[in-house]
Amino acid sequence: MWQVAHCPGVAELWLYRAPKKVAVLKWQLSHGASVTIWLVDFGVATTRLPIPWQPSQFFGVPLNTPPT
């Protein structure tokens, strides 16, 4: 299943899909209008999404959907 872990004191939201880390979402708090997503496998920022952001908009599945 997808797991979400927030790092206190850091403006980042980490998405995990057991057993490996899948993506890093860095919230652009100073702008408050977008987040930047890094796919760990590629190591690059791939897109910017408007807030409010829903995981299903990017991954195509809700966070509580088991991996296939």
SULCORGI-V574019 format. One record per residue. N is the residue number from 1. RES is the residue in one letter. PHI is phi as a letter, one per 30 degrees, with the letter a starting at -180 (* if undefined). Layout:
n->(N:N)
res->(RES:RES)
phi->(PHI:PHI)
//
This chain:
n->(1:2:3:4:5:6:7:8:9:10:11:12:13:14:15:16:17:18:19:20:21:22:23:24:25:26:27:28:29:30:31:32:33:34:35:36:37:38:39:40:41:42:43:44:45:46:47:48:49:50:51:52:53:54:55:56:57:58:59:60:61:62:63:64:65:66:67:68)
res->(M:W:Q:V:A:H:C:P:G:V:A:E:L:W:L:Y:R:A:P:K:K:V:A:V:L:K:W:Q:L:S:H:G:A:S:V:T:I:W:L:V:D:F:G:V:A:T:T:R:L:P:I:P:W:Q:P:S:Q:F:F:G:V:P:L:N:T:P:P:T)
phi->(*:d:b:c:b:c:d:e:i:b:d:b:b:c:c:c:b:e:c:b:d:c:a:b:c:c:d:d:d:d:c:i:b:a:b:c:c:c:d:d:d:c:i:b:d:c:a:b:c:d:c:d:c:c:e:d:d:c:d:i:b:d:d:c:d:d:d:c)
//
